[in-house]
Amino acid sequence: MTGMLSADRIAGAPISWGLCEVPGWGYQLTPERVLDEMSELGLSATEFGPPGFLEEDADARVAQLRAHGLRAVGGFFVVLLHDPGHDPLPGVDAFIDECLATGAGVVVLAASTGQDGYDARPELDEAGWQTLLANLDRLADHAASRGVEAVLHPHIGTMIENGAEVERVVAGSRIGLCVDTGHLAAAGADPVAIATAHPDRVRHVHLKDVDGALAAQVAAGAVPFGDAVRQGMFRPLGAGDVDIAGMVRTLEAAGYTGWYVLEQDVMLPGEPSGAGPVADVRISRDFLVC
């Protein structure tokens, strides 16, 4: 695949280097190494990554990124949305403060189960659905009023992960979508079909390829998500079974102008020998860039 995207449309994600907020996820590389390698790849921006990855102070964070030729896109924020006794707005509002202070424009929300990790989730009843959908609209409207965009990220092990759940969100709320090709495929959904059916709702994109056999086992409940990631379920672009080229062509033809984030979730067992995770990110970048 060549000639599809310019480098200034492509952002990095620390999870591609194994950086994750989940306790015990794996070996965590230093921010300096990750940002150096993003810069060497010619990426123009990055998502925030887990708490503690980037400098906490906004001015220091901007300087940290600028020193590597990067800027902030926004970040991933897991929030409880289906509990009528919990107000998600204060936490999201604080995250919007963080985005605004660093010039980032995208708040990527995932619907927390209320539990740690992504290997199990409770059943969402009708009252929970209505609360979740109402909160999505409320948060989307509030983010827009503050000059940023909130999007919902369907994600394995959250309350919204599969195609049917995405369709219910599209039908029952106004929020835009962060289409993650890997998480949707691992949940048994077709990300290209979702983007084709609802191009106007796609506001942010996470690109990863998928080992289809492992993803099918995750979707069937035979292999936990964390185990599948550890076994290499997520692959560099072009090395798996998702039609990444079709996904990009569909969005570009529909007038999508947002970011494509290279986000291949990996777990590192220890300090990598050789090139490490950057080798896969380079493959993905080369797959996309003119």
Secondary structure as UniProt FT lines:
FT   HELIX           7..9
FT   STRAND          10..12
FT   HELIX           14..17
FT   TURN            23..24
FT   HELIX           31..40
FT   TURN            41..42
FT   STRAND          45..47
FT   TURN            51..52
FT   HELIX           58..66
FT   TURN            67..69
FT   STRAND          71..79
FT   TURN            84..85
FT   HELIX           89..101
FT   TURN            102..103
FT   STRAND          106..111
FT   HELIX           126..145
FT   TURN            146..147
FT   STRAND          149..152
FT   TURN            156..157
FT   HELIX           163..172
FT   STRAND          176..180
FT   HELIX           181..186
FT   TURN            187..188
FT   HELIX           191..197
FT   HELIX           199..201
FT   STRAND          202..207
FT   STRAND          209..210
FT   HELIX           212..219
FT   TURN            220..221
FT   HELIX           225..230
FT   TURN            231..232
FT   STRAND          234..235
FT   TURN            237..238
FT   HELIX           244..253
FT   TURN            254..255
FT   STRAND          260..262
FT   TURN            274..277
FT   HELIX           278..288
//
